[in-house]
Amino acid sequence: MSILIKNGRIITATDDYVADVFIDGETVSMIGKNLPVKADRTIDASNRLVIPGSIDPHVHMQLPFGGTISSDDFKSGTIAAAFGGTTTIIDFAIQYHGKTFAQTLDDWDAKAEGKCAIDYSYHLAVTEYEDKHKSEFKKVVDRGITTFKIFLAYPGVFMIDDQTMFRVMQSAGEVGGMTLVHAENGIAIQQMIEQLVAQKKLAPKYHAESRPPTMQADGVARALRVGEVAGAPVFIVHVSCEAAMKEIVRSRDEGHASFGETCTQYLFLDQTCYDKPNFEGAKYVFTPPLVPKENIEPLWKGLKLGYLQEVSTDHCPFMFKGQKDLGKDDFRKIPNGGPGVEDRLSMVYHGGVIERGFSLNKWVDICCTASAKMFGMFPKKGTIAVGSDADIVIYDPNKERTVSAKTHHMNCDYSLFEGMKIKGYPETVLSRGKVIIENNQYKGTPGEGKFIKRGECLPL
Ligand SMILES: [Zn+2]
């Protein structure tokens, strides 16, 4: 099967020109003006942007958490991602106590295999490191998983101690890997939670009160300092506040391989969402929580100036009715997470390009290219070039629409951005040369998405 995309405005992280793209099978094989080729199918992309399929490097499909399971599985979640113009996701395979790394990855393979609409990979979240695990790092990398994750939050569940943090960073670095960190001061936060509970402060907003930005900045500073001593690259996930971002800037400025991301929700929403009536604040209970509004512009600026590398979603949806309400009387029991995998590319286009004058190249970089580089998939993913996978989004830059749970495809009964009017829409989406989204319909078959073996990180 061959496809010719004609007359589109091709945008990569560095290029901007009008040309035709010829796709032979799963890859891009020719790019040029008025290509003199015949294809099985021709798509007219006049007045459209032609961009690389976007990458969401932080999602949690079908994740057991807080006595329930995130409501998108690898099928519904990857179909929703595709509708949003995302053609690769990276999930987190989380090691449960007593499991080897290999068993953990096998478990995640079993959940994902045969279900994905788009390509996928995992980071390996290490929650336990004994001497016997050391030799496993190399095997994980050989399996195509080059990123490890640790939690400095959720004591008694996922949290590791500082000795383990050091050992994971060092071992990951030795095999060419990078360590991702959920950075907060989990112990101090636990104390604050206990004090709030003792005062009978149990509403959703106290989730945010128990995790102030300072405690995030503290965790980030500690993780980066330990990474500096371990001599290994560190990537801070879901940075939500300026104080935490500044720690990354400080560390990189001093010459260390320190990086970070933010998520769509932190670029648009602030902590006043927790004041919504009728328990609606629970919709925004994720970790880190939303923070005061004055953090929003610094995060956008951080993306613009390269302080932060990319935007992910931390997609981890739970139904408002039936899941979030587990914590109706106690914020500690509200499952942490929100829906977002479908909204990211469009929201960042609207907030970045339309509202703040970001270049189209910057938009593509922070949604597509930087993640391909950081997480070892470039140039197979993250750009449009001869030989690259034909993961392509044909984007209508002018279509206006309203974001709503009524029209989204995520398996979640609410939207974080309900009612927001935005400009721009991923009209047609190709995954490795096959049109999977067209005319507002999913045209693929779940299971066509493949596990992507990732290589070494290419720090920016
Ligand atoms: Zn996460």
Boltz pocket constraint, residues with backbone or C-beta under 6 A from the ligand:
constraints:
  - pocket:
      binder: B
      contacts: [[A, 58], [A, 59], [A, 60], [A, 287], [A, 314]]
      max_distance: 6.0
